[in-house]
Amino acid sequence: MSVAADPPLRTVPASFCRLGLVANGFAEDGGPPYLLVGPAEREAVEYGLTPPLSGFLDSGGGGVDGLNARCRATLAGGGLVLSLTTAAVCVLPVVDLAAEAIRRRFDLPSGELAERVEICLAEALGNAVIHGNLAIPGHLRTSPHGFERFRQVMTERLRDPMLADRRVEIHALRADENSFTLLVSDQGCGFDLRAQIEREIRIDAHCGRGLDLIRRGCDGFGTEEGGRTLRMTFLRRERRDEGRKGGLG
């Protein structure tokens, strides 16, 4: 794989690279779909998520060496890719940037569907960072003292380069004419989805309601790679039954 600096793009420094998808991998200026590669700065991420580009790859934490088969498959399928280090996710408005790009990519109208997508994305991203890559237990946030301890632990773990450089990926891909799929992946230890859902919806549960919010917000969801990837499916049409919950699958 050869990568060369791309000419300046708007306000993006010339040190950024543009990788185009070709039959056997990536090559510079391979034509759409292609993504921007460089340091994770807000303007650069926003530009990478704007057509005609198809995503952004944070050059920290291994850079293009971290580009995996799922990224290639998503781009080849006409989807959107965002791959960032954990440290970058913690300082950038990733949910806002990604949600706007997803609305634009799938031509989603403002309203209930767009709001559900944003809520589910925020919850999934938070879980990927906190419980996945940083391996912070949820019970720390059940009291004021615990929340302070949670902040201390998070700060400590973000100082560890091995944890801070772990990647979080967001993939958005059209499933068919009426639905699209969002994938949020981390590099943690994974989890058992059914067991976690059952634990969260117990009446006496004191922490961790994120997955239940996701379950209610999307039209279907499940996990892959031992729980390291959360898959959420959304129907483009508004749901007739507002009480319907997303099913496991």
N, C-alpha and C positions, 0 to 999 in steps of 0.2 A: 504494500500500500504506500503510495507516494502522496505527500500532502505539501502543498505550496501555499504561500500567503495569497489571499484573494485581494483584488483591488479594493480600496476603501468603499464601504457601503453606508451611505448616509453618515451617521455619527459614529459608526463602528470603526475602531482602529484598523489599520491595514494589517496588523499582526494576526487578525482573525483569519481562519481558513474556512473554505466552503467545500464540503464533500458531496459529490454527486453519486447516486446509486447506479451501478452498472452490473452486468450479469454476474461477475465473480467477486463482487465486493464493492469497494468505493474507489473513486478516482476523482481528482480535481476537475471541476467543471464538467461533470458527467451529464449535466442537464437535470431537470426536475425528475423525481423528487431529490432534493438535496437539503442538507442542514448546515448550520453555522457552528463552528467549533472555536472555542476561545475561553478566556476567563469569564466567570459568571457575574456579569454586571447587568443591572436592570435593563438598560437600553439595548444591550446585545441580545439578551434573552427575548425581549419583546420583539426585536427585529427578526430573530430566528423563527419565531412563531407566527410571523406575518407572511402571507403569500407574496412571492412564489416559493419562499422557503418552506420546509416541512418540519422544522424543529431546531433544537439547540442542544449541543453536547458540551458540558462543562469540561474544559481542558485540565482541570485539577484532578487529583486522585487517579492518575493513570491516563487521562485524556482518551485519545482514540483507541488505545489498547483496551479500554473498557467497553468498547462498542460491541454488542453481542448480537446473536442471531435474531433475537426478538426485535431489536431495533431495525435490522435489515428487513425482516418480514413486514413490520408495520409500515415502513417507508415504501416497500415494494407494493403493498396493498393500498397505497394512497392515503395512509394515515399520518398522524402527527406524533412526534417524539420529543420528550423533554427529559434529559438525563443530567442530573445535578448531584454534587456531593451533598452529604448531610449538612455540612457547615454552610453551604450556599443556601440550602432550603431554609435554614434558620434565620437568615438575614434578608432574604428577598421576598417580595409579595407574590410568591409562587401561585397561590390559589387564584388571585385576581388575574394574573397574566395568563395562566393556563385556562381558566374558565372563559375568559374573553376569546382566546384562540379557538377553543372548542365550539363556542357559540357561532363564531365566524365560519369555522370549517364545515359545520353541519347545518348552517343557516337556521339556527334556532331562534324562534321569536322570544322577545322578553316575556316573562311571566313565570308560571308555576314550574314548567319543565326546566328552564334555565336556572331557576332558584334551587331546584332539587339537585341538579348536576353540581352546582357550586357547593352545596352543603355536603353532599356525599364525597366530593373531591377533597374538601377541607378535612373531613373526618378521616378519610383513608390516608391522606398525606400525614396528618398528625400521628396516626397509629404507626405508619411506616418509619417515621423519624424516631419517635419516643420509645415505642415498645419494640420496634424492629431493630433499627440500626444502633440505637443507643442502649437498648435492653433495660429501660427504666420501668420498674413495676408501677402499675396504675394506682395501687393503694396509697402511695405517697401523697396523693393530692386529695385525700379525704378529710383533711383538717388544716387549719391555718399553719400549725407547726409542720405538718407533713408537706404542705405546699412549699414552705421555705426550704425544707430539706430537698424536695424535688428540684427546685431551682439550683441548689448547690450541686446536686448530683449531675444535672444536665450541663452546667458550666464545666464541671470537672471532666466529664466524658467528651465534651466538644474540644477540650484541650488535648485529647489523645488523638494523634494523627490517624491511627488505624481506624478509629471509630468515625472521626470527622470526615475522612475520605471515602467512607462507604457511600455507595450510590443509592439514590432514589430515582426511579424512572416513572414517567407518566406516558402512557400510550393511549391514543384515541383513534379508533378505527371503525369505519362504517361496516355494520354486519349485513344489512340489506337495505332496501329502500325506506323501510319504516323504523329502523333501529340502529343504534351504534353502541359500541363497547368501550369502556374505559378500563385500563389496567394500571394499577399502582403497585410497583415492586420495590422491595428493599433487599438488603443483604444480611438480615438478621437470622434468627433461628427458626422462624416460622411459628405457626400455631394451629390448633385444631379449631376450625370455624364453628362447627356445631356445638362443641363443648363450651366455647367462649360465648356464643349467643345464649345458650341456656343459662350460663352464669350471669350474664348481663341483665336478662329480663326477669330474674328472680325479684320478688317484691323487696327482699332485704338487701339487695345489692347496693353498695355504697359508692361504687366507682365503675367507670367503664361503660358508658351508654352509647359510645360511638358506633359500634357495629349495628346496634338496634336502630339507630337513626339511618344508617346506610340501608339496612334491610327494608325500612319503611319508605325510603326515598327513591330507590331504584326499582326496576321491573324484574330484576333477577340478578343474583350474584352468587359467587362461589370463590374458591381459592385454587391456586395452582402452585407448583413447586414447593409443596409442603407447607403452604400458608405464607410463603414469602411474596406471593403475588395475589392481590385481591382483584377479582374481575367483576365489573358492574355493567349491566346492560340496561339501556334506556330506550323506550319507545318514543318515536318522534311525535306521535299524536298524544294529546292529553288523555289521561286515563279517565274512563267513564266512572269507574268505581273508586272514589277518593280514599276509601278505607282499605283498598287492596295493598298488601305488603309484598315486597320483593321476595321471590322464592329462592331457596338454596338450589344451586345447580352448577 
